[in-house]
Amino acid sequence: IVVASYSVGNRYGKLYLEELKAEYPNAGLFTSQKRQLDYLYIESLNDFDKAIARMKEIRNNTQFKNSWVHIVRLSR
């Protein structure tokens, strides 16, 4: 569940990731080489329906009103 995006290597993205990890220990960063963006996420789920439900919960109960589910295809 993505909560922010920055240009690849942006120092503010890395600083924000450290802030996120304080509250969300599983927070991380995923780089899209195609889009040249670093996506900061607070959770990673393998089940689409559960991810959508969790995103809605996060939108309703946290400051991340614009969070979204980003589908990552690891292989083709």
Backbone as a chain_set.jsonl record, in Angstrom:
{"seq": "IVVASYSVGNRYGKLYLEELKAEYPNAGLFTSQKRQLDYLYIESLNDFDKAIARMKEIRNNTQFKNSWVHIVRLSR", "coords": {"N": [[0.865, -1.162, 0.0], [0.884, 1.928, -1.101], [2.057, 5.086, -0.062], [3.363, 7.351, -0.802], [5.31, 8.918, -3.415], [8.411, 9.466, -5.057], [10.94, 11.011, -7.097], [13.428, 8.86, -8.466], [15.899, 8.044, -6.139], [15.644, 10.375, -4.673], [16.431, 12.418, -1.968], [14.632, 13.271, -0.023], [12.632, 11.385, -0.124], [13.959, 9.175, 0.945], [14.459, 10.108, 3.535], [11.828, 10.418, 4.448], [11.015, 7.783, 4.375], [12.427, 6.721, 6.538], [11.086, 8.003, 8.632], [8.543, 6.863, 8.303], [9.091, 4.183, 8.922], [9.36, 4.246, 11.661], [6.782, 4.193, 12.66], [5.571, 2.28, 11.087], [6.924, -0.571, 10.858], [7.326, -2.367, 8.727], [7.523, -0.841, 6.505], [8.697, 0.24, 3.304], [10.639, 0.686, 0.276], [10.07, 0.771, -3.145], [11.433, 0.661, -6.31], [10.542, 1.862, -9.443], [11.857, 1.366, -12.392], [10.927, 1.814, -14.931], [9.122, 3.966, -14.68], [10.706, 5.717, -13.349], [10.474, 6.26, -10.601], [10.458, 6.21, -7.037], [8.586, 4.324, -4.928], [7.037, 4.659, -1.856], [6.011, 2.48, 0.559], [3.749, 1.216, 3.057], [2.734, -1.201, 3.72], [2.752, -4.552, 2.464], [0.99, -6.767, 0.561], [-0.133, -9.946, -0.639], [-2.58, -10.681, -1.558], [-5.071, -9.446, -3.549], [-7.748, -8.561, -2.959], [-7.652, -8.36, -0.168], [-5.711, -6.41, 0.034], [-7.001, -4.187, -1.081], [-9.092, -3.85, 0.763], [-7.585, -3.295, 3.064], [-6.299, -0.942, 2.245], [-8.491, 0.805, 2.096], [-9.179, 0.887, 4.79], [-6.87, 2.085, 5.827], [-7.0, 4.57, 4.522], [-9.278, 5.621, 5.741], [-8.584, 5.736, 8.456], [-6.115, 6.891, 8.967], [-3.531, 9.381, 8.31], [-3.076, 9.036, 5.663], [-4.791, 9.635, 3.288], [-4.784, 9.475, 0.553], [-3.638, 7.09, -0.143], [-2.67, 4.199, -2.084], [-3.147, 1.098, -3.875], [-0.565, -0.538, -5.307], [0.163, -2.508, -7.973], [2.566, -4.898, -8.428], [4.392, -6.49, -10.808], [6.422, -9.137, -10.728], [7.593, -10.892, -12.461], [7.601, -11.884, -15.919]], "CA": [[0.0, 0.0, 0.0], [1.787, 3.05, -1.325], [1.61, 6.332, 0.562], [4.087, 8.485, -1.389], [6.266, 8.591, -4.473], [9.436, 10.482, -5.292], [11.843, 10.654, -8.189], [14.406, 7.86, -8.029], [17.053, 8.532, -5.39], [15.378, 11.643, -4.007], [16.82, 12.32, -0.554], [13.453, 13.445, 0.827], [11.975, 10.081, -0.069], [14.701, 8.331, 1.887], [14.197, 10.633, 4.878], [10.446, 10.107, 4.795], [10.964, 6.343, 4.639], [12.876, 6.511, 7.914], [9.96, 8.419, 9.481], [7.491, 5.853, 8.191], [9.512, 2.953, 9.601], [9.16, 4.41, 13.101], [5.406, 3.789, 12.966], [5.249, 1.107, 10.271], [8.212, -1.263, 10.72], [7.439, -3.073, 7.457], [7.563, 0.135, 5.415], [9.83, 0.045, 2.419], [10.726, 1.465, -0.937], [10.143, -0.01, -4.374], [11.802, 1.532, -7.421], [10.07, 1.551, -10.789], [12.796, 1.891, -13.386], [10.135, 2.254, -16.078], [8.554, 5.286, -14.402], [11.722, 6.513, -12.666], [9.911, 6.68, -9.321], [10.552, 5.402, -5.83], [7.305, 4.256, -4.23], [7.147, 4.341, -0.438], [4.843, 1.719, 0.978], [3.715, 0.887, 4.482], [2.391, -2.616, 3.81], [2.812, -5.339, 1.242], [0.093, -7.92, 0.648], [-0.172, -10.751, -1.86], [-3.979, -10.91, -1.923], [-5.595, -8.186, -4.047], [-8.942, -8.153, -2.212], [-7.214, -7.939, 1.173], [-4.981, -5.149, -0.135], [-7.995, -3.124, -1.283], [-9.76, -3.647, 2.052], [-6.632, -2.645, 3.978], [-6.115, 0.424, 1.763], [-9.661, 1.569, 2.522], [-9.034, 1.076, 6.232], [-5.802, 3.074, 6.012], [-7.528, 5.87, 4.09], [-10.273, 6.093, 6.704], [-8.112, 5.802, 9.838], [-4.778, 7.47, 9.099], [-3.331, 10.607, 7.533], [-2.813, 8.653, 4.275], [-6.091, 9.665, 2.607], [-4.584, 9.216, -0.869], [-2.854, 5.873, -0.343], [-3.192, 3.375, -3.171], [-2.585, -0.233, -4.065], [0.272, -0.592, -6.507], [0.381, -3.901, -8.355], [3.931, -5.098, -8.919], [4.623, -7.761, -11.507], [7.83, -9.466, -10.512], [8.121, -11.644, -13.609], [6.728, -11.886, -17.107]], "C": [[0.91, 1.222, 0.0], [1.198, 4.324, -0.715], [2.315, 7.565, -0.009], [4.961, 7.996, -2.532], [7.185, 9.789, -4.698], [10.246, 10.073, -6.51], [12.932, 9.734, -7.624], [15.581, 8.538, -7.332], [16.847, 9.836, -4.647], [15.665, 11.523, -2.508], [15.629, 12.489, 0.382], [12.659, 12.152, 0.944], [12.647, 9.167, 0.931], [14.498, 8.799, 3.325], [12.788, 10.29, 5.342], [10.293, 8.621, 5.095], [11.398, 6.046, 6.072], [11.795, 6.915, 8.915], [8.863, 7.357, 9.484], [7.831, 4.594, 8.981], [9.342, 3.042, 11.116], [7.763, 3.937, 13.511], [4.988, 2.509, 12.248], [6.544, 0.348, 9.981], [8.412, -1.994, 9.393], [7.44, -2.13, 6.255], [8.807, -0.109, 4.571], [9.719, 0.918, 1.188], [10.843, 0.512, -2.116], [10.425, 0.955, -5.513], [11.232, 0.999, -8.724], [11.041, 2.187, -11.772], [12.048, 2.445, -14.592], [9.613, 3.675, -15.882], [9.543, 6.236, -13.728], [11.179, 7.117, -11.371], [10.25, 5.688, -8.236], [9.197, 5.467, -5.145], [7.554, 3.871, -2.779], [5.857, 3.662, -0.005], [4.916, 1.415, 2.465], [3.328, -0.562, 4.719], [2.483, -3.259, 2.452], [1.944, -6.578, 1.447], [0.08, -8.654, -0.686], [-1.584, -10.999, -2.365], [-4.615, -9.568, -2.299], [-6.784, -7.689, -3.234], [-8.593, -7.672, -0.808], [-6.474, -6.602, 1.094], [-5.951, -3.98, -0.305], [-8.703, -2.813, 0.028], [-8.843, -2.91, 3.024], [-6.387, -1.197, 3.559], [-7.278, 1.308, 2.212], [-9.605, 1.865, 4.014], [-7.988, 2.151, 6.532], [-6.289, 4.467, 5.628], [-8.482, 6.461, 5.125], [-9.7, 6.386, 8.087], [-6.719, 6.387, 10.032], [-4.704, 8.775, 8.306], [-3.143, 10.306, 6.051], [-4.11, 8.526, 3.476], [-5.978, 9.338, 1.115], [-3.731, 7.979, -1.127], [-3.469, 5.055, -1.474], [-2.495, 2.028, -3.199], [-1.821, -0.197, -5.382], [0.552, -2.061, -6.802], [1.756, -4.011, -8.984], [4.01, -6.476, -9.553], [6.112, -8.081, -11.439], [8.428, -10.266, -11.656], [7.122, -11.606, -14.751], [6.822, -13.212, -17.781]], "O": [[1.607, 1.503, 0.975], [0.005, 4.598, -0.839], [1.911, 8.694, 0.268], [5.308, 6.817, -2.609], [6.791, 10.946, -4.552], [10.232, 8.907, -6.906], [13.3, 9.829, -6.453], [16.178, 9.477, -7.858], [17.788, 10.355, -4.045], [15.173, 10.599, -1.859], [15.615, 11.911, 1.469], [12.083, 11.863, 1.992], [11.976, 8.46, 1.683], [14.377, 7.977, 4.234], [12.581, 9.916, 6.496], [9.522, 8.244, 5.977], [10.796, 5.206, 6.741], [11.608, 6.246, 9.932], [8.327, 7.002, 10.533], [6.965, 4.008, 9.631], [9.195, 2.017, 11.781], [7.588, 3.352, 14.579], [4.154, 1.752, 12.743], [7.191, 0.599, 8.964], [9.55, -2.217, 8.978], [7.365, -2.581, 5.112], [9.828, -0.595, 5.059], [8.834, 1.766, 1.073], [11.624, -0.439, -2.083], [9.729, 1.959, -5.664], [11.417, -0.169, -9.066], [11.043, 3.404, -11.957], [12.478, 3.424, -15.202], [9.655, 4.491, -16.803], [9.252, 7.42, -13.557], [11.382, 8.295, -11.076], [10.324, 4.482, -8.473], [8.716, 6.552, -4.818], [8.21, 2.866, -2.505], [4.761, 4.197, -0.18], [5.995, 1.362, 3.055], [3.567, -1.099, 5.801], [2.315, -2.606, 1.422], [2.145, -7.339, 2.393], [0.263, -8.044, -1.739], [-1.765, -11.477, -3.485], [-4.691, -8.661, -1.47], [-6.826, -6.517, -2.858], [-9.164, -6.698, -0.317], [-6.6, -5.764, 1.987], [-5.743, -2.908, 0.264], [-8.896, -1.646, 0.369], [-9.283, -2.001, 3.728], [-6.279, -0.316, 4.413], [-7.065, 2.435, 2.658], [-9.944, 2.966, 4.449], [-8.198, 3.016, 7.383], [-6.018, 5.437, 6.336], [-8.484, 7.67, 5.352], [-10.262, 7.197, 8.824], [-6.196, 6.378, 11.146], [-5.689, 9.211, 7.71], [-3.059, 11.237, 5.25], [-4.475, 7.434, 3.041], [-6.969, 8.965, 0.486], [-3.162, 7.833, -2.209], [-4.652, 5.203, -1.783], [-1.418, 1.842, -2.633], [-2.373, 0.135, -6.431], [1.115, -2.77, -5.968], [2.073, -3.311, -9.946], [3.731, -7.491, -8.914], [6.943, -7.383, -12.019], [9.649, -10.312, -11.804], [5.94, -11.327, -14.552], [6.17, -13.434, -18.802]]}, "num_chains": 1, "name": "protein.A"}
